Amino acid sequence: MHDETTVKLNQSNFVLVKTNVTGVSKGFSLLGIITIVPATLTKAMARMYSSAQMQVGQPQTISHFVIEPSTTYWVLFGIPKVTVRADIVQFFPTTAPTAIGERPMPKPPNVTKWEPNPP
């Protein structure tokens, strides 16, 4: 099953909160083929969300999501690794339009580094 949500980022209703947030899961395999401890995507994703400090109920999501599986092989064992990377984007609601056909002006979120008019 493949489930995908698409969000258009061509409007000015979001801010980039964090970039290059990562999560890593490492495992262990004997002789490089017998998996003793698997490297899991679930653990890597949980660690990425933890390091992103995403909050429940906030209009935040990840973008530019990348999964990087790799394995380092040694003589008698291998170390599989799954790394996930993403940017954190926060959306903010727009106010009601003032006239018919006009686009609503965005309302900024409570993000400390966001500036409406950068210098």
Buried (B, 14 or more C-beta within 10 A) or exposed (E): EEEEEEEEEEEEBBBBBBEEBBBBBBBBBEEBEEEEEBBBBEBBBBBBBEBBEBEEEEEBBBEEEEEEEEEEEEEEBBBBBBBBBBBBBBBBEBEEEEEEEEEEEBEEBEEEEBEEEEE
